[in-house]
Amino acid sequence: MTETKDWQHRIAYLGPEASFTYLATKGLFPNEWLVPQATIPECIEAVAKGTVDLAVVPLENALEGSVPLTLDYLFHEVELFVTGEILLPIAQHLMVNPKQKDNWEAIEGVYSHPHALAQCHKYLFYRFSGVPLNQTTSTAAAAKYVSEHPELCIAAVGNESAAKKYGLEIVQPSIHDFHFNHTRFFVLSRQNLRMPLAQSNEEPKTTLMVTLPTDRSGALHQVLSVFAWRQLNLSKIESRPLKTGLGDYFFMVDVLADEKEKMMQGAMEELEALGCTVKSLGTYYRYMTGLEG
């Protein structure tokens, strides 16, 4: 993805335009062909099937934690790699159709992505207790819906870009419950490659999906020891259901090291020797965008 080329890469993102995923994608890939998708699985399937070159999907929010749909789809449904990570600051605003600007305090419904609604839980609970909270596929989809229904006294929760794109009025800015609100996005590819983009100041990170042996006590302790004695720092470890029965899990582990390093290669070999199944999503770097949600 060099600066001079005679064609564009196709990049799927969770749309429509002006969603937070759009801002993250546009910030890192300002000159590429961005292809909106209605859902996270559609984004992932688009790159898996080769209809696009890359896909950008939300992975984790600082306030609400991981996006389970993304994690589970990467584990159970496709064989893809992470070629980069985007970190985007998030600001949630309450916005209404201009025709309802004078009535916003009496809104009869709030629309947004479930994570966005959760990020504003305290504000919505105390300011609009009893008002229905309606889930949409993205914050931009909520803004688009409100713009298309001027006759309804409803509001959307989303970013400033969505308000501008769909002609809404922000009546209450920055309604998220905590100041530090960031979302982490994965850039997915069919190939295990690193993005040849601008330098990142972050250290390399490798994401592993590890399934423990089912007949060994203390298996998780052994797995953690594999990294500990090699002084490989884990920035995150999370369990998700294997969907084979209660109590069956796989673990998603972020290691602050390059998978090509000898210590990392030794760690993965030892995990397999312990009876674990190890799937690497590749090594990548984090990028901050110039856009703000």
Beta strands, then each sheet from edge to edge (+ up, - down):
strand 1: 10-14
strand 2: 33-37
strand 3: 54-61
strand 4: 65-66
strand 5: 81-89
strand 6: 93-96
strand 7: 110-112
strand 8: 133-135
strand 9: 155-158
strand 10: 169-172
strand 11: 182-189
strand 12: 205-211
strand 13: 234-241
strand 14: 249-255
strand 15: 277-284
strand 16: 286-288
sheet 1: 2+ 1+ 3+ 4-
sheet 2: 2+ 1+ 3+ 11- 5+ 16+
sheet 3: 8+ 7+ 9+ 6- 10+
sheet 4: 13+ 14- 12+ 15-
end
